[in-house]
Amino acid sequence: MEKFEILRSTAVPLPIENIDTDQIIPARFLKATTREGFGENLFCDWRYDNTGQPKSDFVLNNGRYSGQILVAGKNFGCGSSREHAAWAIHDAGFKVVISSFFADIFKGNALNNGLLPLQVSDEVLARLFAQIETDPQTTLVVNLVNQELEVPVWEERIPFAIDAYKKECMINGYDDIDFLVNQKEAIENYERSRPWAY
């Protein structure tokens, strides 16, 4: 995975609550077994009409908004446990999703695929939506090392929580296997120090 420490970016607002994984990536696209190419079908049924033409009223087709941060409504990633939802968001160029609540399975899938689910309060989320609507060029700074979301225009730093193991993996660009491989020396030292039992 790509290393993640600090991200400075504008954001794309999607103020819809209870966005489930079938809306993120519809089931008909789940036949592929590799992660590539899912981004073009992210939010497909909201993004395109039945002839495949972009819908002008959907945010991903709105030239006002761009960036590597998706700001989404409460209870993001609910529904089925498909890992493809995280693949699609990441493949579309997003590195962070900000919401006030994430479904647990989506949160785990996101972290396992280099996508940071950053949880804020309902109040902060509402303020972010209002700020981005007012000024789509608003820059957000996600500092994973310090576990802070900075909104420079507010002159505020907002702390966020993340599992310590997943934080270490994201900062170093490790998946679970990479993490274990990088612990090889410690594992071997432990094995040498323990008494053998038969």
Secondary structure, DSSP 8 states (H G I E B T S, - for coil): ----SEEEE-EEEE--SS-BHHHHS-GGGTT--SSTT-GGGTTHHHHB-TTS-B-TTSGGG-TT--SSEEEE-SSBTBSS--THHHHHHHHTT--EEEES-B-HHHHHHHHHTT-EEEE--HHHHHHHHHHHHH-TT--EEEETTTTEEEEGGGTEEEE----HHHHHHHHHT--HHHHHHTTHHHHHHHHHHS----
